[in-house]
Amino acid sequence: MNSEILARLLVLVCAGIAFLGLLIGFMVYQVNRKKGAVSMLLAVIFAAITGYYSYLLFFPTGVVTVVQQGNLQPSRIVSSS
């Protein structure tokens, strides 16, 4: 499989996990407010990180691009002395 397809599938899986984390956080919040608030906070942080990663992946800005290249040469270090 292409690495770009795998990266996009990973983003979708992470988005699903973030959504499930929010749902579980809401359910725990009804039972125990302190633990529910902590779990919702962690789920929101994970959702924000996933959202940023999906922004970088689905809307290429030139910063991050997934490119598959063959015959890569090691970089040569040239001294400037």
TILOTI-21861 format. One record per residue (C-alpha): x, y, z. Coordinates in steps of 0.02 Angstrom, whole numbers, padded with zeros to 5 digits, always signed. Example, Ala and Ser with C-alpha at 12.3 -4.5 7.8 and 13.67 -1.06 7.14 Angstrom:
REM TILOTI-21861
+00615-00225+00390
+00684-00053+00357
This chain:
REM TILOTI-21861
+00000+00000+00000
+00050+00178-00027
+00117+00268+00126
+00000+00415+00095
-00152+00302+00104
-00089+00224+00265
-00060+00395+00341
-00237+00449+00297
-00309+00288+00370
-00211+00320+00530
-00286+00494+00543
-00462+00424+00523
-00430+00290+00655
-00362+00422+00775
-00514+00532+00743
-00628+00385+00786
-00530+00352+00946
-00545+00536+00993
-00733+00531+00965
-00751+00373+01070
-00644+00452+01206
-00761+00601+01213
-00914+00488+01224
-00837+00384+01363
-00786+00543+01453
-00966+00606+01449
-01028+00440+01518
-00899+00438+01658
-00940+00619+01698
-01119+00570+01741
-01056+00441+01866
-00903+00528+01939
-00878+00712+01899
-00693+00727+01941
-00637+00574+01841
-00755+00620+01700
-00685+00795+01688
-00507+00728+01682
-00552+00600+01548
-00643+00731+01444
-00494+00848+01458
-00377+00711+01397
-00497+00668+01256
-00507+00850+01202
-00317+00864+01201
-00304+00704+01097
-00439+00768+00979
-00346+00933+00958
-00183+00844+00917
-00274+00729+00795
-00359+00879+00715
-00194+00968+00691
-00115+00810+00617
-00262+00790+00498
-00246+00973+00448
-00063+00945+00405
-00101+00786+00309
-00261+00827+00214
-00219+01009+00174
-00038+01010+00114
+00044+01174+00157
+00217+01129+00098
+00276+01094+00276
+00235+00908+00279
+00223+00804+00123
+00220+00615+00112
+00335+00566-00029
+00398+00393-00074
+00567+00397-00160
+00685+00261-00211
+00875+00253-00215
+00904+00376-00075
+01084+00432-00055
+01155+00474+00117
+01189+00658+00140
+01370+00711+00130
+01440+00825+00264
+01557+00955+00192
+01671+01047+00310
+01689+01233+00286
+01868+01251+00352
